[in-house]
């Protein structure tokens, strides 16, 4: 029922293309472009909060001054360059990567209840990183990020294979349950490794909950090219994903290659989810929330969903990260905060789809 709803929406959207070309397309596109302005402003506000908020608030004038003119002898300048700037850059890159990865997963599976966390992709990347650290002596992100990419790719293929085979293939609930089950198993293996290796557990305690405080700026910049590559692949795939939303048979009739497209998109998901997980740990629900909100705003066009997700996801991640810094005397990892935000959203989506199926 969910797939048919999405297919019907995409069909109506494509069918209206002729009307847009006649006279309404320029106004229609202008409205969508104007929507990006408030989203961009909200994203800047969230990134600004990430720079200003913390256990030690910093006035905006000081942040700007030391960001432009670092002073190694000044403790505030050190705080800006060793903590606030690295965290803000990671919020922007990891947020955009997870938001787009979630949109890609929802598009390629035609299932709006998926994201890298729910389908276990983050858990697969996390297990691969923990394994590399515990048994293969990986200590630097330039080493274990390859493990994260591989873990994300293998898990994506497994979940997709389970969800698209058998008599009920493509069923959103089946795919979601398969991902949740696989993610639980992989998370269990990660916990087993961590609890048998106390040295790795101590080093990965914060990272395993999802945090933006674990990486210096240099480490984030090392992984940035792979995230940008994944974003580029996603941008080049949006037209084909719009065609795929009509179903495999219709896509083939229109000259598309569904299996080839899925393989390319799985590479992009592995780059985005694997890179973000390597840098920030397994942050859940962000890839569910951002595309869902984007779809509510701009409709079923994959290009606009991706563009809005690039802005919405860092906004949510930045606000959640800032909130986690002030909730307690210590700090609540951002992965915990996004779980508190995302779980009610998932429950609401499931309830709404159950009603629509009745």
Secondary structure, 3 states (H helix, E strand, C coil): CHHHHHHHHHHHHHHCHHHHHHHHHHHHHHHHHHHHHHHHHHHHHHHHHHHHCCCCCCCHHHHHHHHHCCCCCCHHHHHHHHHHHHHHHHHHHHHHHHHHHHHHHHHHHCCCCCCCCCCCHHHHHHHHHHHHHHHCCCCCHHHHHHHHHHHHHHHHHHHHHHHCCCCCCCCHHHHHHHHHHHHHHHHHHHHHHHHHCHHHHHHHCCHHHCCCCCCCHHHHHHHHHHHHHHHHHHHHHHHHHHHHCCCHHHHHHCCCCHHHHHHHHHHHHHHHHHHHHHHHCCCCCHHHHHHHHHHHHHCCCHHHHHHHHHHHHHHHHHHHHHHHHHCCCCCCCHHHHHHHHHHHHHHHHHHHHHHHHC
